[in-house]
Amino acid sequence: MELRQLRYFLQVVELGSMGKAAQKLNVGTSALSQQISRLEGELATRLLQRTSAGVVPTDAGLAFWRQAQLAVRHADDAVRAAQLARLSGHVSVGMAPSTISVLGLPFMQAMRDRYPDIRLHLVESLSGNLATMIDTRQLDLAVLFQADGHHRWSLAPLFTERLFLIGRRDMPGVPAGKTVRLAQLHDLPLILPSSPHGLRSVLDVAFARGEFQPNLVAEIDGLAMLMDAVRAGFGATVQPGAAVARLGGEPLAMIAIADAGARRPNVLASLSDEELSPAGLAARGTLVSVARQLVLGGSWPGATLHDS
């Protein structure tokens, strides 16, 4: 039994005429009659009775007509649901504070332009917290700095960020050149995030490789407060270029760290393709596209694409 045969049968009953139904369905009368005959043959019962005025359903045809209406309606609903699922729904996306300061608004705009019926939920938190939220299905996808050991996820490298020494230009000890090595900062007061932070892990490895102990004067995990302290002159910091995206007023000095290990990888992590909704798949593709545009357009200081 085919869905097409059900539609043909319903049209014949509605119009009470093979000829009128064939005309409305844009098929030949003989082809329509053959399909109805095949349907009756499969059911082993007569569904329609021919009369001088046209055709009317038999008792069996009337019973079949009621259920056929429901079946076609459910099939149409299923088609509409599948179509809407590609364009609507909701998706939760997580980003670290420095990442969202550059990527957040362009990503929101692109989602609004491309998928206006998808409700976007953005979460700003530390990379480690975002990883936990994906594990607990609180997020569909997130931009992370470390994603080791999560084999159930879908992972894709996005780009790598170069790290910079950032501080007031008038702070004693801030170098005047374009690059600096970490070992040259041994006397400079530094303000860094604490050890659970993904960036701090990268820096600790670089410090250990260079056998260098930083002059750490404060640990601040909130990016906004950390940069406020830097602007106030309490110390300098080591951050990716995105850390200054929201700062106004007098620009801070940004000096590239020359150490090979002073890089922060950015990875797009998401639930597996089987678990992601159509809205999640659309958001993931949009996020990759927007991130690439920002990096290639020079809007992401110190970032280079993974495939470059």
PLY file of the C-alpha trace (Angstrom):
ply
format ascii 1.0
element vertex 308
property float x
property float y
property float z
element edge 307
property int vertex1
property int vertex2
end_header
0.00 0.00 0.00
1.36 3.40 -1.02
0.64 6.82 0.44
-0.17 7.95 -3.10
-2.99 5.40 -3.30
-4.50 6.71 -0.08
-4.45 10.25 -1.45
-6.10 9.07 -4.67
-8.81 7.21 -2.77
-9.58 10.20 -0.52
-9.87 12.51 -3.53
-12.29 10.16 -5.29
-14.50 9.91 -2.21
-14.43 13.67 -1.69
-15.43 14.48 -5.28
-17.62 11.41 -5.90
-16.23 11.02 -9.40
-13.27 9.28 -10.97
-13.11 11.84 -13.75
-13.16 14.87 -11.45
-10.61 13.31 -9.10
-8.30 12.46 -12.01
-8.54 16.02 -13.29
-7.73 17.52 -9.88
-4.88 15.07 -9.29
-3.56 15.70 -12.83
-3.50 12.02 -13.71
-5.31 9.99 -16.32
-8.67 8.49 -15.40
-7.53 5.00 -16.36
-4.32 5.35 -14.27
-6.39 6.50 -11.29
-8.81 3.62 -11.71
-5.91 1.14 -11.85
-4.46 2.46 -8.59
-7.83 2.17 -6.84
-8.22 -1.38 -8.18
-4.76 -2.31 -6.88
-5.65 -0.89 -3.47
-8.87 -2.89 -3.40
-6.98 -5.99 -4.51
-4.44 -5.58 -1.72
-7.22 -5.16 0.84
-9.28 -7.96 -0.75
-12.44 -5.89 -0.48
-14.47 -3.45 -2.56
-14.01 0.15 -1.40
-16.02 2.05 -4.02
-19.35 1.37 -5.67
-20.09 2.75 -9.12
-23.49 4.38 -9.58
-25.18 6.36 -12.32
-24.33 9.55 -10.39
-20.66 8.65 -9.83
-18.94 6.63 -7.13
-19.72 6.24 -3.42
-17.80 4.36 -0.71
-19.04 0.95 0.40
-19.33 0.18 4.11
-15.75 -1.11 4.01
-14.73 1.94 1.99
-16.30 4.30 4.53
-14.42 2.62 7.40
-11.21 2.72 5.38
-11.84 6.37 4.47
-11.86 7.44 8.13
-8.55 5.76 8.88
-6.98 6.82 5.58
-7.70 10.45 6.44
-5.79 10.05 9.71
-2.88 8.27 8.02
-2.46 10.98 5.38
-2.77 13.72 8.00
-0.08 12.09 10.13
2.16 11.72 7.11
1.74 15.40 6.24
2.46 16.35 9.86
5.63 14.26 9.79
6.82 16.05 6.66
6.11 19.48 8.18
7.89 18.51 11.41
10.98 17.42 9.50
10.98 20.65 7.48
10.55 22.83 10.55
13.23 20.96 12.50
15.82 22.15 10.01
14.83 25.75 10.55
13.65 26.00 14.15
14.38 24.61 17.59
17.00 25.67 20.10
20.73 25.21 20.57
23.09 25.87 23.50
26.61 27.11 22.73
29.42 27.76 25.22
32.45 30.03 24.90
35.18 31.24 27.21
35.14 34.97 28.10
37.94 35.96 25.72
36.45 33.90 22.90
32.94 35.27 23.27
34.24 38.84 23.31
35.27 38.44 19.64
33.03 35.65 18.37
29.83 36.14 20.35
28.07 39.00 18.54
29.12 38.04 14.98
27.93 34.49 15.66
24.59 35.74 17.00
24.13 37.96 13.96
24.94 35.15 11.54
22.49 32.80 13.29
19.78 35.45 13.17
20.39 36.07 9.47
20.55 32.41 8.47
18.21 30.71 10.95
15.89 33.32 12.49
13.62 30.65 14.03
16.40 28.94 15.99
16.54 30.08 19.61
20.16 30.54 20.64
21.37 30.03 24.22
24.90 31.39 24.76
26.87 30.45 27.88
30.04 32.27 28.96
32.27 30.26 31.30
35.73 28.77 31.72
36.80 26.10 29.25
36.82 23.36 31.92
33.28 24.25 33.00
32.09 24.18 29.40
33.56 20.70 28.91
31.62 19.46 31.93
28.43 21.03 30.58
28.80 19.17 27.29
29.31 15.92 29.21
26.10 16.54 31.16
24.21 17.53 27.99
23.71 21.11 29.19
25.46 22.33 26.04
25.26 21.17 22.45
28.64 22.60 21.48
31.42 24.79 22.82
34.77 26.30 21.90
37.34 24.71 24.23
41.08 24.99 24.80
41.56 21.39 25.94
39.44 18.42 24.90
41.56 15.38 25.74
39.93 12.07 26.55
36.42 12.89 25.37
35.96 10.23 22.72
32.17 10.55 22.65
32.37 14.09 21.35
32.78 15.39 17.85
36.00 17.46 17.83
37.35 19.82 15.19
40.38 22.13 15.50
39.40 25.75 14.78
42.44 28.00 15.14
45.42 28.75 17.33
45.89 31.97 19.28
49.24 33.59 19.95
49.69 34.93 23.47
50.66 38.50 24.30
52.08 40.35 27.25
49.44 43.00 27.96
49.98 45.92 30.29
50.08 49.67 30.70
52.71 51.32 28.56
53.95 53.37 31.53
54.40 50.35 33.80
58.06 49.85 34.78
59.49 46.71 33.21
57.09 46.52 30.24
59.34 45.92 27.19
59.35 48.35 24.32
59.87 45.82 21.50
57.36 43.88 19.42
58.20 40.48 20.95
59.43 39.23 24.31
60.34 35.87 25.84
58.75 34.71 29.07
62.11 34.50 30.82
62.51 38.25 30.32
59.47 38.88 32.53
60.98 37.55 35.79
60.70 40.92 37.58
57.46 42.12 36.02
54.40 41.80 38.32
51.91 39.50 36.60
48.18 38.96 37.09
47.05 35.57 35.78
44.03 33.30 36.04
44.31 30.50 38.60
45.52 26.99 37.83
42.16 25.37 36.84
41.98 27.84 33.97
42.93 26.44 30.55
45.18 29.40 29.77
47.03 29.01 33.07
47.76 25.38 32.20
49.33 26.48 28.91
51.42 29.11 30.71
52.53 26.77 33.49
53.90 24.34 30.90
55.71 27.21 29.16
57.10 28.49 32.47
58.34 25.01 33.38
59.94 24.51 29.98
61.83 27.77 30.37
62.65 27.05 34.02
61.04 30.35 34.89
59.01 31.30 37.97
56.71 34.28 37.30
56.39 37.21 39.69
52.73 36.46 40.36
51.04 39.25 42.32
47.38 38.22 41.89
45.14 35.50 40.44
41.83 36.56 38.93
39.57 34.18 37.06
37.11 36.73 35.66
38.44 38.29 32.46
36.69 41.64 32.96
38.08 42.09 36.48
41.53 40.86 35.44
41.73 43.42 32.64
40.42 46.15 34.98
43.31 45.38 37.33
45.78 45.52 34.43
44.42 48.87 33.26
44.64 50.17 36.83
48.34 49.30 36.88
48.33 46.50 39.46
50.31 44.34 37.06
50.57 43.06 33.51
49.08 39.82 32.19
49.62 37.19 29.51
46.50 36.65 27.43
45.41 36.06 23.83
44.72 39.13 21.74
40.97 38.61 22.13
41.29 39.72 25.78
41.39 43.38 24.72
38.37 43.19 22.38
36.00 44.86 24.85
38.41 47.43 26.23
37.90 51.10 25.53
39.91 54.15 26.41
43.69 54.32 26.13
45.05 51.18 24.44
47.31 48.86 26.40
50.67 47.64 25.20
50.44 44.25 23.44
53.77 42.47 22.98
53.82 39.04 21.34
55.31 36.20 23.41
58.07 34.60 21.34
58.20 31.25 23.20
57.10 28.37 20.99
54.77 27.01 23.66
52.95 30.32 24.15
50.04 29.32 21.94
46.49 28.42 22.81
44.63 25.96 20.58
40.91 26.42 20.09
38.83 23.32 19.45
35.15 23.11 18.56
33.61 20.32 20.65
30.05 19.13 20.25
27.81 16.21 20.93
28.17 13.46 18.36
26.50 13.95 14.99
23.91 11.34 15.96
22.94 13.32 19.06
23.00 16.83 17.61
19.64 18.22 16.51
19.28 19.88 13.09
19.51 23.22 14.95
22.78 22.09 16.56
24.24 21.02 13.24
23.28 24.37 11.71
24.84 26.28 14.61
28.06 24.27 14.41
28.51 25.00 10.73
27.71 28.67 11.26
30.19 28.99 14.13
33.02 27.50 12.04
32.19 29.82 9.14
32.06 32.96 11.30
35.28 32.10 13.15
37.12 31.61 9.84
35.84 34.94 8.52
36.99 36.77 11.65
40.47 35.22 11.54
40.95 35.73 7.79
39.59 39.27 8.04
42.14 40.21 10.70
39.53 40.81 13.39
41.05 38.24 15.76
44.47 39.49 16.94
47.12 36.78 16.91
44.83 34.01 15.61
45.76 31.69 12.76
43.54 29.03 11.22
44.42 25.45 12.00
44.69 24.48 8.33
46.98 27.42 7.57
0 1
1 2
2 3
3 4
4 5
5 6
6 7
7 8
8 9
9 10
10 11
11 12
12 13
13 14
14 15
15 16
16 17
17 18
18 19
19 20
20 21
21 22
22 23
23 24
24 25
25 26
26 27
27 28
28 29
29 30
30 31
31 32
32 33
33 34
34 35
35 36
36 37
37 38
38 39
39 40
40 41
41 42
42 43
43 44
44 45
45 46
46 47
47 48
48 49
49 50
50 51
51 52
52 53
53 54
54 55
55 56
56 57
57 58
58 59
59 60
60 61
61 62
62 63
63 64
64 65
65 66
66 67
67 68
68 69
69 70
70 71
71 72
72 73
73 74
74 75
75 76
76 77
77 78
78 79
79 80
80 81
81 82
82 83
83 84
84 85
85 86
86 87
87 88
88 89
89 90
90 91
91 92
92 93
93 94
94 95
95 96
96 97
97 98
98 99
99 100
100 101
101 102
102 103
103 104
104 105
105 106
106 107
107 108
108 109
109 110
110 111
111 112
112 113
113 114
114 115
115 116
116 117
117 118
118 119
119 120
120 121
121 122
122 123
123 124
124 125
125 126
126 127
127 128
128 129
129 130
130 131
131 132
132 133
133 134
134 135
135 136
136 137
137 138
138 139
139 140
140 141
141 142
142 143
143 144
144 145
145 146
146 147
147 148
148 149
149 150
150 151
151 152
152 153
153 154
154 155
155 156
156 157
157 158
158 159
159 160
160 161
161 162
162 163
163 164
164 165
165 166
166 167
167 168
168 169
169 170
170 171
171 172
172 173
173 174
174 175
175 176
176 177
177 178
178 179
179 180
180 181
181 182
182 183
183 184
184 185
185 186
186 187
187 188
188 189
189 190
190 191
191 192
192 193
193 194
194 195
195 196
196 197
197 198
198 199
199 200
200 201
201 202
202 203
203 204
204 205
205 206
206 207
207 208
208 209
209 210
210 211
211 212
212 213
213 214
214 215
215 216
216 217
217 218
218 219
219 220
220 221
221 222
222 223
223 224
224 225
225 226
226 227
227 228
228 229
229 230
230 231
231 232
232 233
233 234
234 235
235 236
236 237
237 238
238 239
239 240
240 241
241 242
242 243
243 244
244 245
245 246
246 247
247 248
248 249
249 250
250 251
251 252
252 253
253 254
254 255
255 256
256 257
257 258
258 259
259 260
260 261
261 262
262 263
263 264
264 265
265 266
266 267
267 268
268 269
269 270
270 271
271 272
272 273
273 274
274 275
275 276
276 277
277 278
278 279
279 280
280 281
281 282
282 283
283 284
284 285
285 286
286 287
287 288
288 289
289 290
290 291
291 292
292 293
293 294
294 295
295 296
296 297
297 298
298 299
299 300
300 301
301 302
302 303
303 304
304 305
305 306
306 307
